């Protein structure tokens, strides 16, 4: 018997499956969390126990808040290639949709596909009426994802815990959901 297990929704897009993390995903998550290229804008590389704590926090936010990060899995293989989802820890500027992909999965449009699906879930299922993305000013790839989702730069150089970031405002539900190709 497993205690404390919860049902996390599974969202399928054209190429991806957004699902809850499973223990079998930890090696993939630990690999991309240790990659300095992947983690350069999100606090730096993590390894060992620090990677485990991040992995457990991504899974645990579902228990604490009823939403959180999804494992992004390629639909055909169900292999973990990153995470994306919904974030709003105490002290955060607002509810956020965030995304991180392993290096081999970058540049293929997966972040837009996954984050769009997560945003639709936030609007349709959770009743959110707005969302942001907190993006490092030098993270041009993440800014491109936000723009492709229809987000606009709202505020620059905002202090968020121990770092500064730009705040990108996503379209409200009725505009986002009406966009052609909305996940």
Backbone as CSV, one residue per row, in Angstrom:
resi,resn,N_x,N_y,N_z,CA_x,CA_y,CA_z,C_x,C_y,C_z
1,UNK,0.846,-1.178,0.000,0.000,0.000,0.000,0.888,1.237,0.000
2,UNK,0.460,2.233,-0.735,1.151,3.515,-0.764,0.291,4.535,-0.043
3,UNK,0.859,5.215,0.902,0.144,6.254,1.631,0.434,7.609,1.007
4,UNK,-0.559,8.465,0.993,-0.364,9.833,0.529,-0.330,9.988,-0.977
5,UNK,-0.563,8.916,-1.735,-0.557,9.039,-3.188,-1.747,9.889,-3.625
6,UNK,-1.531,10.687,-4.648,-2.608,11.525,-5.178,-2.680,11.323,-6.679
7,UNK,-3.813,11.674,-7.223,-3.978,11.624,-8.666,-3.552,12.954,-9.261
8,UNK,-2.597,12.892,-10.158,-2.152,14.067,-10.892,-2.659,13.886,-12.321
9,UNK,-3.282,14.905,-12.875,-3.826,14.734,-14.221,-2.738,14.432,-15.242
10,UNK,-3.127,13.771,-16.296,-2.261,13.530,-17.443,-2.832,14.346,-18.590
11,UNK,-1.978,15.155,-19.199,-2.379,15.997,-20.320,-1.551,15.565,-21.525
12,UNK,-2.223,15.249,-22.602,-1.514,14.867,-23.814,-1.641,15.968,-24.850
13,UNK,-0.520,16.261,-25.489,-0.479,17.194,-26.603,-0.103,16.374,-27.836
14,UNK,0.155,17.038,-28.907,0.509,16.327,-30.139,1.711,15.395,-29.944
15,UNK,2.757,15.894,-29.264,3.991,15.109,-29.138,4.358,14.739,-27.710
16,UNK,3.643,15.292,-26.731,4.075,15.170,-25.342,2.987,14.602,-24.444
17,UNK,3.436,14.079,-23.324,2.547,13.676,-22.237,3.030,14.410,-20.988
18,UNK,2.170,15.234,-20.424,2.462,15.897,-19.155,1.812,15.048,-18.076
19,UNK,2.608,14.582,-17.135,2.127,13.660,-16.109,2.880,13.911,-14.823
20,UNK,2.440,13.244,-13.774,3.150,13.334,-12.515,4.507,12.652,-12.607
21,UNK,5.426,13.112,-11.780,6.739,12.475,-11.731,6.630,11.114,-11.077
22,UNK,7.464,10.208,-11.543,7.598,8.878,-10.968,9.058,8.699,-10.580
23,UNK,9.316,7.797,-9.663,10.684,7.582,-9.212,11.620,7.279,-10.379
24,UNK,11.130,6.582,-11.379,11.954,6.244,-12.549,12.428,7.479,-13.315
25,UNK,11.816,8.645,-13.084,12.210,9.880,-13.770,13.403,10.573,-13.115
26,UNK,13.757,10.134,-11.909,14.773,10.885,-11.167,16.109,10.958,-11.903
27,UNK,16.568,9.882,-12.507,17.869,9.929,-13.193,17.875,10.966,-14.310
28,UNK,16.789,11.041,-15.072,16.706,12.039,-16.148,16.691,13.450,-15.570
29,UNK,15.911,13.662,-14.509,15.847,14.982,-13.875,17.212,15.344,-13.298
30,UNK,17.845,14.408,-12.608,19.167,14.678,-12.027,20.180,15.034,-13.110
31,UNK,20.087,14.396,-14.269,21.017,14.683,-15.361,20.844,16.112,-15.871
32,UNK,19.597,16.538,-16.131,19.463,17.899,-16.644,19.629,18.936,-15.541
33,UNK,19.327,18.592,-14.296,19.572,19.525,-13.189,21.072,19.748,-12.966
34,UNK,21.898,18.780,-13.334,23.352,18.901,-13.177,24.011,19.611,-14.359
35,UNK,23.275,19.846,-15.416,23.822,20.440,-16.637,23.895,21.965,-16.487
36,UNK,25.105,22.532,-16.462,25.245,23.986,-16.294,24.533,24.788,-17.388
37,UNK,24.478,24.249,-18.599,23.793,24.932,-19.701,22.290,25.039,-19.419
38,UNK,21.690,23.963,-18.964,20.252,23.930,-18.688,19.910,24.811,-17.497
39,UNK,20.740,24.795,-16.479,20.421,25.434,-15.207,21.028,26.831,-15.030
40,UNK,21.642,27.368,-16.053,22.360,28.649,-15.891,21.466,29.807,-15.500
41,UNK,20.184,29.759,-15.829,19.276,30.861,-15.501,18.325,30.525,-14.358
42,UNK,18.483,29.352,-13.755,17.546,28.939,-12.706,18.279,28.516,-11.431
43,UNK,19.319,29.235,-11.094,20.001,28.984,-9.838,21.259,28.146,-9.934
44,UNK,21.604,27.683,-11.099,22.830,26.912,-11.273,22.605,25.423,-11.132
45,UNK,23.627,24.659,-11.518,23.508,23.198,-11.508,23.241,22.653,-10.105
46,UNK,22.530,21.551,-10.085,22.234,20.843,-8.841,22.636,19.381,-9.030
47,UNK,23.174,18.799,-7.992,23.505,17.381,-8.063,23.248,16.744,-6.709
48,UNK,23.295,15.430,-6.701,23.147,14.691,-5.454,21.857,15.014,-4.724
49,UNK,21.988,15.283,-3.426,20.833,15.501,-2.579,20.065,16.767,-2.974
50,UNK,20.770,17.780,-3.456,20.088,19.006,-3.882,19.156,18.711,-5.067
51,UNK,19.598,17.891,-6.000,18.738,17.495,-7.126,17.554,16.685,-6.614
52,UNK,17.793,15.823,-5.635,16.698,15.040,-5.065,15.664,15.948,-4.397
53,UNK,16.134,16.956,-3.653,15.195,17.873,-3.000,14.351,18.618,-4.031
54,UNK,14.951,19.045,-5.118,14.190,19.716,-6.175,13.165,18.774,-6.781
55,UNK,13.572,17.542,-7.033,12.678,16.531,-7.600,11.492,16.297,-6.660
56,UNK,11.781,16.130,-5.379,10.727,15.895,-4.392,9.815,17.118,-4.246
57,UNK,10.373,18.310,-4.346,9.563,19.531,-4.253,8.619,19.646,-5.444
58,UNK,9.107,19.286,-6.638,8.228,19.355,-7.810,7.055,18.400,-7.648
59,UNK,7.324,17.217,-7.147,6.244,16.246,-6.926,5.363,16.671,-5.754
60,UNK,5.953,17.186,-4.704,5.233,17.507,-3.477,4.314,18.700,-3.553
61,UNK,4.560,19.616,-4.482,3.687,20.792,-4.563,2.258,20.394,-4.921
62,UNK,2.083,19.263,-5.585,0.731,18.788,-5.892,-0.034,18.478,-4.610
63,UNK,0.648,17.918,-3.642,0.007,17.595,-2.366,-0.318,18.875,-1.605
64,UNK,0.595,19.817,-1.595,0.430,21.030,-0.800,-0.510,22.055,-1.427
65,UNK,-0.501,22.164,-2.762,-1.266,23.227,-3.406,-2.330,22.732,-4.387
66,UNK,-2.298,21.463,-4.723,-3.261,20.939,-5.693,-2.851,21.174,-7.137
67,UNK,-1.656,21.670,-7.352,-1.068,21.848,-8.680,0.437,21.909,-8.507
68,UNK,1.145,21.851,-9.615,2.596,21.889,-9.541,3.208,21.627,-10.898
69,UNK,4.426,21.127,-10.863,5.127,20.810,-12.102,4.728,19.437,-12.601
70,UNK,4.559,19.362,-13.908,4.376,18.094,-14.600,5.733,17.613,-15.092
71,UNK,5.890,16.313,-15.156,6.988,15.732,-15.914,6.609,15.885,-17.383
72,UNK,7.514,16.428,-18.182,7.295,16.457,-19.631,7.915,15.179,-20.178
73,UNK,7.091,14.343,-20.772,7.573,13.085,-21.352,7.254,13.072,-22.839
74,UNK,8.197,12.560,-23.625,7.901,12.349,-25.031,6.797,11.295,-25.107
75,UNK,5.807,11.555,-25.925,4.635,10.685,-25.957,4.990,9.250,-26.351
76,UNK,5.834,9.065,-27.354,6.127,7.715,-27.844,6.892,6.873,-26.840
77,UNK,7.887,7.457,-26.183,8.741,6.682,-25.276,8.356,6.819,-23.810
78,UNK,7.597,7.838,-23.475,7.260,8.222,-22.105,8.503,8.575,-21.291
79,UNK,9.594,8.913,-21.971,10.839,9.297,-21.299,10.764,10.755,-20.857
80,UNK,11.222,11.034,-19.657,11.239,12.388,-19.096,12.263,13.240,-19.830
81,UNK,11.810,14.398,-20.345,12.709,15.318,-21.045,12.730,16.696,-20.393
82,UNK,11.982,16.860,-19.300,11.964,18.152,-18.627,10.765,18.252,-17.705
83,UNK,10.512,19.468,-17.269,9.337,19.724,-16.437,8.737,21.070,-16.804
84,UNK,7.461,21.172,-16.582,6.775,22.444,-16.750,5.520,22.396,-15.911
85,UNK,5.042,23.543,-15.570,3.815,23.553,-14.808,3.631,24.826,-14.048
86,UNK,2.957,24.676,-12.930,2.417,25.808,-12.197,3.104,25.941,-10.849
87,UNK,3.448,27.166,-10.521,4.256,27.452,-9.345,3.707,28.687,-8.650
88,UNK,3.632,28.628,-7.330,3.230,29.793,-6.544,3.620,29.584,-5.082
89,UNK,4.925,29.482,-4.798,5.324,29.309,-3.404,5.111,30.601,-2.620
90,UNK,5.039,30.517,-1.296,4.904,31.736,-0.489,6.002,32.744,-0.839
91,UNK,5.605,33.996,-1.041,6.562,35.046,-1.371,6.809,35.235,-2.858
92,UNK,6.226,34.378,-3.688,6.397,34.498,-5.144,5.548,35.657,-5.641
93,UNK,5.945,36.340,-6.713,5.189,37.513,-7.156,3.720,37.208,-7.492
94,UNK,3.468,36.113,-8.184,2.115,35.697,-8.583,2.201,34.245,-9.032
95,UNK,1.051,33.701,-9.400,1.027,32.352,-9.951,1.777,32.339,-11.277
96,UNK,2.605,31.321,-11.431,3.505,31.267,-12.586,3.350,29.963,-13.352
97,UNK,3.581,30.038,-14.650,3.827,28.851,-15.458,5.314,28.884,-15.791
98,UNK,5.989,27.783,-15.488,7.428,27.694,-15.716,7.758,26.451,-16.516
99,UNK,8.977,26.382,-17.035,9.368,25.285,-17.907,10.884,25.153,-17.934
100,UNK,11.354,23.926,-17.970,12.772,23.604,-18.109,12.868,22.321,-18.915
101,UNK,13.751,22.315,-19.907,13.942,21.134,-20.742,15.388,20.689,-20.729
102,UNK,15.601,19.379,-20.784,16.939,18.821,-20.954,17.518,19.349,-22.265
103,UNK,18.808,19.454,-22.327,19.444,20.048,-23.507,19.044,19.370,-24.828
104,UNK,19.004,18.030,-24.922,18.615,17.425,-26.210,17.184,17.747,-26.635
105,UNK,16.325,18.170,-25.712,14.927,18.469,-26.027,14.707,19.946,-26.364
106,UNK,15.735,20.756,-26.213,15.584,22.194,-26.459,15.571,22.499,-27.948
107,UNK,14.895,23.588,-28.304,14.873,24.044,-29.681,13.917,23.286,-30.588
108,UNK,13.009,22.503,-30.029,12.073,21.697,-30.819,10.622,22.141,-30.647
109,UNK,10.408,23.221,-29.906,9.059,23.700,-29.677,8.343,23.008,-28.530
110,UNK,9.036,22.128,-27.821,8.409,21.400,-26.716,7.993,22.327,-25.573
111,UNK,8.800,23.346,-25.294,8.480,24.236,-24.170,7.178,24.979,-24.426
112,UNK,6.980,25.468,-25.641,5.736,26.166,-25.973,4.563,25.191,-25.886
113,UNK,4.745,24.000,-26.421,3.682,22.986,-26.410,3.301,22.612,-24.974
114,UNK,4.296,22.360,-24.137,4.037,21.940,-22.755,3.498,23.085,-21.909
115,UNK,4.132,24.258,-21.987,3.684,25.390,-21.170,2.292,25.852,-21.595
116,UNK,1.985,25.790,-22.875,0.641,26.130,-23.334,-0.403,25.188,-22.757
117,UNK,-0.072,23.896,-22.703,-0.995,22.917,-22.119,-1.156,23.144,-20.620
118,UNK,-0.066,23.456,-19.932,-0.136,23.729,-18.489,-0.957,24.985,-18.216
119,UNK,-0.786,25.997,-19.049,-1.539,27.239,-18.890,-3.036,26.990,-19.126
120,UNK,-3.336,26.202,-20.135,-4.746,25.857,-20.393,-5.333,25.123,-19.190
121,UNK,-4.572,24.207,-18.592,-5.010,23.490,-17.400,-5.287,24.483,-16.264
122,UNK,-4.380,25.451,-16.079,-4.556,26.451,-15.017,-5.841,27.245,-15.226
123,UNK,-6.104,27.616,-16.452,-7.296,28.409,-16.751,-8.572,27.564,-16.718
124,UNK,-8.542,26.427,-17.404,-9.754,25.597,-17.535,-10.105,24.834,-16.264
125,UNK,-9.105,24.240,-15.631,-9.367,23.331,-14.513,-9.237,23.997,-13.146
126,UNK,-8.304,24.928,-13.021,-8.059,25.550,-11.716,-8.738,26.911,-11.570
127,UNK,-9.237,27.449,-12.667,-9.938,28.729,-12.596,-9.031,29.940,-12.487
128,UNK,-7.746,29.785,-12.809,-6.867,30.950,-12.792,-7.368,31.961,-13.814
129,UNK,-7.185,33.241,-13.516,-7.559,34.264,-14.479,-6.352,35.041,-14.993
130,UNK,-5.198,34.688,-14.515,-3.959,35.316,-14.977,-2.787,34.416,-14.597
131,UNK,-1.659,34.629,-15.255,-0.426,33.908,-14.934,0.752,34.716,-15.458
132,UNK,1.884,34.493,-14.840,3.121,35.143,-15.259,4.169,34.072,-15.514
133,UNK,5.278,34.504,-16.078,6.507,33.719,-16.087,7.607,34.626,-15.564
134,UNK,8.389,34.111,-14.646,9.520,34.820,-14.048,10.756,34.386,-14.829
135,UNK,11.363,35.330,-15.565,12.419,34.967,-16.512,13.651,35.831,-16.295
136,UNK,14.805,35.181,-16.228,16.079,35.888,-16.148,16.199,36.808,-17.363
137,UNK,16.644,38.051,-17.166,16.741,38.995,-18.283,17.637,38.521,-19.428
138,UNK,18.571,37.623,-19.146,19.471,37.128,-20.187,18.996,35.821,-20.826
139,UNK,17.871,35.285,-20.371,17.374,34.011,-20.883,16.485,34.252,-22.106
140,UNK,17.126,34.461,-23.230,16.414,34.803,-24.463,15.551,33.657,-24.976
141,UNK,15.976,32.422,-24.761,15.172,31.276,-25.199,13.852,31.220,-24.440
142,UNK,13.892,31.452,-23.141,12.668,31.443,-22.343,11.772,32.618,-22.694
143,UNK,12.376,33.757,-22.984,11.599,34.913,-23.420,10.873,34.606,-24.729
144,UNK,11.541,33.878,-25.623,10.922,33.501,-26.901,9.730,32.571,-26.663
145,UNK,9.866,31.640,-25.726,8.743,30.760,-25.381,7.563,31.598,-24.894
146,UNK,7.836,32.514,-23.975,6.773,33.372,-23.433,6.098,34.172,-24.548
147,UNK,6.905,34.768,-25.440,6.332,35.530,-26.562,5.478,34.626,-27.453
148,UNK,5.950,33.407,-27.717,5.194,32.482,-28.559,3.860,32.085,-27.917
149,UNK,3.780,32.185,-26.604,2.531,31.918,-25.897,1.650,33.167,-25.811
150,UNK,2.151,34.292,-26.318,1.386,35.532,-26.293,1.695,36.430,-25.116
151,UNK,2.666,36.043,-24.275,3.011,36.852,-23.099,3.777,38.110,-23.513
152,UNK,3.694,39.119,-22.661,4.422,40.363,-22.888,5.213,40.718,-21.634
153,UNK,6.328,41.380,-21.866,7.155,41.837,-20.753,6.397,42.909,-19.991
154,UNK,6.203,42.678,-18.702,5.435,43.614,-17.879,6.316,44.439,-16.945
155,UNK,7.275,43.790,-16.293,8.145,44.484,-15.340,9.563,43.953,-15.471
156,UNK,10.517,44.856,-15.355,11.927,44.478,-15.433,12.572,44.518,-14.044
157,UNK,13.550,43.647,-13.895,14.449,43.695,-12.740,13.704,43.649,-11.403
158,UNK,12.819,42.685,-11.257,12.039,42.505,-10.032,12.800,41.561,-9.103
159,UNK,12.912,41.936,-7.854,13.581,41.078,-6.869,12.643,39.926,-6.506
160,UNK,13.109,38.700,-6.711,12.354,37.493,-6.381,13.290,36.634,-5.524
161,UNK,13.005,36.572,-4.241,13.880,35.889,-3.287,15.298,36.430,-3.418
162,UNK,16.243,35.606,-3.884,17.648,36.031,-3.918,18.151,36.316,-5.336
163,UNK,17.255,36.614,-6.255,17.673,36.928,-7.615,16.734,37.986,-8.210
164,UNK,17.167,38.595,-9.300,16.346,39.552,-10.032,15.885,38.912,-11.327
165,UNK,14.652,39.208,-11.723,14.097,38.630,-12.942,13.108,39.601,-13.554
166,UNK,12.762,39.318,-14.801,11.710,40.062,-15.472,10.405,39.286,-15.333
167,UNK,9.308,40.005,-15.270,7.984,39.399,-15.159,7.297,39.506,-16.515
168,UNK,6.915,38.365,-17.058,6.197,38.288,-18.329,4.756,37.919,-18.019
169,UNK,3.806,38.697,-18.532,2.375,38.492,-18.294,1.770,37.678,-19.441
170,UNK,1.162,36.569,-19.090,0.486,35.747,-20.091,-0.887,36.323,-20.406
171,UNK,-1.378,35.966,-21.565,-2.714,36.408,-21.976,-3.753,35.906,-20.987
172,UNK,-4.841,36.647,-20.815,-5.936,36.149,-19.976,-6.594,34.944,-20.667
173,UNK,-7.365,34.163,-19.908,-7.901,32.909,-20.446,-8.617,33.047,-21.779
174,UNK,-9.536,34.001,-21.896,-10.330,34.086,-23.125,-9.465,34.382,-24.345
175,UNK,-8.399,35.164,-24.174,-7.506,35.470,-25.300,-6.569,34.308,-25.594
176,UNK,-6.027,33.703,-24.543,-5.103,32.585,-24.746,-5.810,31.409,-25.393
177,UNK,-6.996,31.093,-24.906,-7.719,29.916,-25.399,-8.246,30.133,-26.818
178,UNK,-8.405,31.384,-27.226,-8.893,31.690,-28.580,-7.770,31.683,-29.611
179,UNK,-6.526,31.690,-29.162,-5.389,31.715,-30.102,-5.324,30.438,-30.910
180,UNK,-5.012,30.574,-32.173,-4.827,29.396,-33.015,-3.666,28.594,-32.465
181,UNK,-3.865,27.316,-32.318,-2.804,26.450,-31.833,-2.668,26.454,-30.329
182,UNK,-3.586,27.075,-29.602,-3.517,27.020,-28.132,-3.553,25.565,-27.724
183,UNK,-2.667,25.208,-26.819,-2.551,23.799,-26.422,-3.838,23.277,-25.842
